Amino acid sequence: MARSESPPCDPRLFEAQPGSPTFRLADTTTGATLVTLTGFDDGTWIAITADAFWTGSEKACQRLAFFRGDRPLPEADLDARRQPDRIRALLPGQL
């Protein structure tokens, strides 16, 4: 009989606050936030990385704005930072 081995442990951790629609995926070795995810009452969602790359459901994306100081970034900059594949790569395979 072949010996089965456990898959390597994923060093990431989800952290959530009770009653909050937001939780974060952090690297447990460094404590660095990898992705912050927020779900809204209407079922929409947004995921944002620490370096401001993002993705989300279409309706939720209408709520999103990035600022540099007190100035909003142009929509073209916001669109360029929408990177679903980059977010997906940070999420555990079970999601």
N, C-alpha and C positions, 0 to 999 in steps of 0.2 A: 504494500500500500504506500503510495506516495505521500510524503509529508506536506501538509498544506502550510503556507506561510501567510501571515497577515500582510496586507498591503502597507506600504510605508505611511506613517502618520502624516496627515496634512497639518503643517504648522500654523494654520490660520484659525481664527476664532470669531464667531459671531457674538456681538455684544448688543443687547437691547435694554431699553428702560421700560419698565412696566407702564402701560398706558400710552406709550409713544409710538407713532407710526414710523419712526426712524430707527434703523440699526446700522451697525458698522461691521465690516469684515476687517479684522486686524491681524497682522503678523505677530504671533505670540512670542517670537524670539526678540523682536525689536519694539513691539508695541505700536508700530506705525500703522495708521489707518490705510487700508488698501482701497476700499470702496465704502461709501456711505449710501444706503438705500432708503428711500422714503416711499411709503404707500399712502394714498389718499383715500378718503371715504368713498369716492366714486369708482374705486378699483384701478385707478391710474397709478403710475409709479415713475420714479426717477432714480438713477444710479449715477453717482459722481465720484471720481477718483480724487485723491489728494492733490494731483497736479491739474485738476479742472477739466479732465476729459469726462464725457458724460454720454448717457443714452437714457431712453425712457419711452413710455407709451406716448402716442401722438398728442393726446389731449393734455397730458401732464407737461409735455414739452412747451406748450403755449404759456405755461406759468413760469418758465425759466428765464432768468436774466443773469449775466455775469457782469461784475463791475470791476474796474481798475480805479481804486480810490473812490471818488464820488461820480465817476462817469461810466455809463453802461458801455459794454463792448459792442461794436457793430454786429449786426445779425450775421454777416459773412464770417466773422471770427467765431461766433457761437456755433454756426453750422460746421465749420472746420474742426471744432473740438468734439463734435458728436462722433464717437468712435465705439460702436457697439462691440466690435470684435476685441478691442482692447479691454473693455469691461468684462466680457465673457471669459477672457483668458485668466482673469483674476479670481473668478468664482469657482468654487469646488464643483467637480463633475456631477455631484448628486443634485445640484439645483436645476 
